């Protein structure tokens, strides 16, 4: 049986600053309504930002397989936050 605690676990990176805005990486090790790793770029304290605040973000995230670098994955995206 799968460990329920790990299934529902969220992990956050340390907060970092880009363009005067605070960001962090959000990770679901067992997926977010899927059966695979889910990784997101998240604005910190979004509820404290001005009404209708938006930013265009272009980024890529890399998951490094330390045992076999050929299995490392990089995904890029861009969207309006």
Phi, psi and omega in degrees: 000138181288141178293114183298326180297316179291323181300322183264005187286138171244138176238142180239142172284173169293153179288138176228157186250127173223126178059041180068012180238145180270134181228165171202163176263134177248128183233133170249102185303326180253017176094158177245089186065022172221171183257037178211165179307134175239130183229133183227152167264128187232138173281131180278140177055043182303327181292342179269355182281159181301151178306134181063023176300133175218155173215143172272126182239132175235123187205167170222148178237141179237130172256118185263125172272109185286343179270330181212098185298340177293342180261006174290149184230135173239130177233136178243158179202164170212141180195167177266120179269000000 
